[in-house]
Amino acid sequence: MTEWLYIIITIWYNLIYMDRVIFKKGFQNKLLTDVKLISGLSDEKIGKICGVHGRTIGDWKREKTSMPFNVIETLSKKYSLILPPHQIKPIYWHLSKAGKIGGVARFKKYGLLGDINSRRKGGIKSQMVNKSLGTNFKQRKKINNPVKSCELAEFIGIMLGDGGIGNYQITISLNSFTDLEYSVFVIKLSEKLFGLKSRKFFRENTCLQVCISGIELVGYLLNEGLSCNKVAAQVGIPAWIIDSTDYSKSCLRGLIDTDGCVYIDRHKFGKNNYSSICLDFSNHSQPLLNFVFDFLEFLDLHPKKYKFSIKLRRKLDIAKYFELIGSSNPKHLRKFYNFEAKRDIFKERSHSG
């Protein structure tokens, strides 16, 4: 019972406090219709992917409400969708206009709400009350402004890989099973760089989100060249990272630890079945793909470029990658060394037979 209550509260929190994506009329319906055609799934199953009930998908199709940014990002990434023109706005963005209309009506009916003297008196009284109660006024969170470093370059790579930037917070979306160890590293790294506490949220669709709140942090990352919509902006790597080999290595590690994977590529040639290890980086930003491809070539590796991915298919290249770049995500190293161990066992059995 407690577990289900936690899941419900987490889903509710994400839906209430997440930035919204505003499409022109009809485009939100078309987007969800395309998802249904591509995936062949029902509203209920699409809802599970998005972490909502199937009825919510129906409401979104009828455009009764706008969709959260993280849901749009998940669907876009999973089904390689090109998003129609849109805007990203904070939750309750429409209330500002409504508040102004109400304020004008209130002024016409009752006139000015106090003068400078009465407002000053109220401010002094408020300060006295807060001082006597020992409370603190809510202030903007200050961040440490980190110097340029390999650690900062790796964090930038993490954000460019699986990061998202809202108006008031940043999120890093990981897998709640395979990236659990890595999430600990991400949290420690962000706290060391910026001095801000992080929170973890577990979603029903195996998604783990590391959230860090702070308007100053958002502004800092935007000044570094990151964007609220990486795909639409076709964001690239900051120049200070590209100009340094060490910083580029760290940034590449952050990119592949989040948006990369190591898997067994099984294929058939003639009558024989073969399996080989493959390292893959997938992204819809062409500047990021170009950076990964060019830097891997700079390291004397042999990457293959596809429309939305860069792959290393040679075992020696992948071994050299882990030797030169390394990984802060244990699952990548674990997959590579497990594959190598299995091949060694197979060779020993073949020779003994």
N, C-alpha and C positions, 0 to 999 in steps of 0.2 A: 504494500500500500504506500509506504514512504517513498519507494523508488518511483512509482507512477506519479505521485504528487510532485516529486522533484522534476520529472520530465515535463509535466504539464506547466509548472511554474517557469521552467527554463524556456519552453516554446513561447509561452505568453510574454515573457520578458523580451525575447528577440523580436517578436512581432510588434510589440508596443514601442520599443525604443530604437528600432533600426531605421536608418534613413530609407526614404521611399523613392521609387522610380516613377516619374510622371511621363506617360506617353500621350501622343495625340489620340483623339477618339478613334477607336477601332483597332489600334496597333497592339494593345495589350491582349485583346481577344485573339488576334492573328498570331501573336507570339506563342500563346498557350496551345492554339490549334496546331501550329507547326510542331511543337514538342510532342503532342499526341500522335501526329502522323509519323514523325521520325521514330519515336520510341515504340509505338503500338501499345502503349499502356493506358489503363483506365485512369479516370480522375483520382480514384482512391490510391492507386500505386504511384502516380505522379505526386500526390499529396505526401506520401511517405518519404519520397526523395527530398521534398521541400520542407518536411518536418511539420506539416499541417494536415488537417482533415480534408477528405475529398470534397466536402461541401464548400470549403474555402476556395478550392480551385475553381468550382462553379461560380462562386461570387466574383473571383478575379476575372473569369471569362466574361461575365456580364458587366465587368468594369464597375462594380458597386464600390470597390475600394482599390487603392493603389497597392502595388506589390513591394515588399521589402527588397532593398538593394542586394542583400546577401543571397536571397532566393534567385533573383535574376542572374547574379553572377554564377551560382551553382548550375542553373539550367544552361546558361550560355556556354560554360566550360564543358559540361557533360555532353552536349549535343552540337557543339561547334556552331552556335547560332550567331548571326550578325544582327546586332540590335538595331531597331529602327530609331529615328531621332527621338531623344528623350532628355529629361532633366532629372537630376538627383537633388531631392529636397529633404530637409529634416522632418521628422514626424511632427504633425500639427502645424506645418508650415502655413496653412491657410488661415490659422487663427489670428495671425497678425493683422490681416486685412479686416477680418470681422471685428477685432478689438478696436481698430481705428473708427469703424462705423459706429460702434457702440459708444466710444468715447465722445465723438462729435454730438451724438444724440443726447448723451448725459450732460454735456456742456450747455447745449441749447436749452435744456430743461431746468438745470440747477445753477448754471453759471460756473465761475472759477472755483475750484476746490482748494480754498485756503490761499494765503498770500505768503510772501517770503519769510515773514516773522513767524507765522504759525508752523510753517514747514521746518524752520530752524529749531523751534521749540520741540517739535515732534522728534527731530533727529537727535537732539541732546537727550531727551527722555529715553529714546531707544538705546543709545549708548550706555546710559546708566543702568537700564534693566539688564542688558547683556553682560555688563561688567559684574553686577550683583549675582547673576545666575551662573557666571563662569563659562558662558557659551562663547563661541567664536563666530564672527561673521564669515560667511562662505566666501572664500577667495579663490582666484584662479591658481591652479596648480603650477608651481614653478618647476622647471626642468633643468637638469644639468646640461649645459651646451658642450657636447663631447668634441674633442679635437679629432681631426682626421686620423683614422687608424684602421688597422686590419679588422678589428672587431666591429667598428662602425660600418666598414665596407661590407662585411658579412651580413650585418643587420639590414642594410640597404638591399642586398641580394635576397634576403628572406622576404622583405616587404614587396619587392618586385615580383617574387615568385607567387606566394600565396597570401600576400597582405592585402588589406582593404582599408581605405581612409574615408571616414565619415566627417561630419562637421565638428564632432566633439570627442571622438575616440578613434583608435585604430584597432583592427582585428587581424589576427593571423589564423587562418583556417587550416587545420590539420586533421589527420585520421585518428579517431579516439582510441583505436586499437594499436595500429602499427607505429604511430608517431607519439605515443604516450611518453616514452623516454626523451624523445627530442623536444617535447613541449617544456620539459624541465630546463633544458639548455636554453631555449628561446626566452623563457621567463627570466632566468638569471642574467642572460646577456642584456635584455632590455632594461632591467633594473640597474645593472652596472653602468650602462651608458647614460640613462636619463634620470635615474633616481626615482622612478615612479613604480608603484605597485601594480601588478597585473592580476587579472581574474580569469579563471577558466570556466567555460560553459560547455556542457556536454549536450549535443543535440541527438534526437532520436535516430537520424540517418547516419550514424557513426561519425559525425563531425564533432571535432573538438575545436573550440574557438578560444584563443588567447586574446583578451580584450585589455587595452590600456587606455584609460581616459585622460584627456588633457588637451585643451585648446592650443596651448603653446607647443605641445608635441606635434599636433596636426600641422600647425603653421611651420614648424621646423622642417618637417618632411616635405611639405609642399615647396618650401624654399630650396630644398635639395634637388628639386626637379621631379619628384614623384607626383602622382595624379590620383584624383578620386576615381577615375575610370581609366585604367591602364590601357585597355584595348582601344577605346575610342580615341584616346590621346596618343596612342602608339608611343608610349613612353620608352625612353632609353636609359643607358647607364650614365650617371654623372661624370663630367669630364675629369674631375680629380681622381676618380677611380681608374678610368681608362689610361690616364697618364702614368700610372704606377703598376708595375708587374705584380708586386706583392698585394696591393689593394685589389687588383683584378682577380688574382687567385682566390682571395677571401670572398669577393662578391660572387664569383662563379660557384664557389662552394655553397653559399647561401641560396643561389638560384636552383641548383640541382638537388640540394637537400630538400627543397620544398616542391618545386615543379618538375623534378626529375624522378626517374625510377630505374631500378635494375631488375631485369626479368629474363626468363629463359625463352629464347626465340626458337621455337620448334618448326622445322620445315622438312620438306621431302625433296630429294633429288634422285631422279630415276626410281628405283625400287627401294632405296634406302631412306630411313628416317634419321634426321640429324637434329641435334639441339646445341645451341651456343648461347653464351651470355651476351646481353645487350644492355647498354646504358642509354637512356632516352631522356631528352629534355623537350617538353612540349609547352608551347605558349602561342598566343595569338598576336603578340607584339613583334613585328618584324625587326625593329632595332635591337630587341633583346636576343632574338634568334641570330641576328648578324653578329652580335658581340660574342655569343657562345661559340658560334662556328669559327669566327676569326681567331679567337683566343686559343681554342683547341688546336687549330692549325699552327699558331705561334709556338705552341708547346710540342710541335712535331708529332702530333697525333693525326688520325685520318678520319675526321667526322664526315658523315653523310647528311646532306641537307634535304629535307622534305618540306612540304608546304607549311606545316605548323609544328615541325619538330626537327631536332638535331639528334643523330644517333652515332654512338661508337659501337661498331660490331666486331672489332678485333679484340680477342682476349688480352693480348699484350698491351693494346691501347688502354683498355679499362684498368688493367693492373697498374700501368704507368700513371693513369689519371689519379687513382687512389694514393699512389706514392707521392705525386707532385701536389695535388690539391687536398686530398684527404676528405673526410666527411664528419660532420658533427651529428649526423643522423645515423644511429647504430643500425637501422634496418637495411641501409644500402650496403654497408660493409658485410653485414651478416649474410645477405643474399649472395654476394660475390664469393665469399670464402666457403659458404655451404656448397655452392656449385663446384668450386675447385676440389673440395674434399670428396664429393660424390664421384667426380671424374677420376680422382686418384684411386679410390676404392675399386671403381670399375676396371681401371687399367691393371691393378694388382690381381683381380679375379681373372681377367683375360689371360694374363701371363701365367698364372698358376694352373689355369685350365689347359 
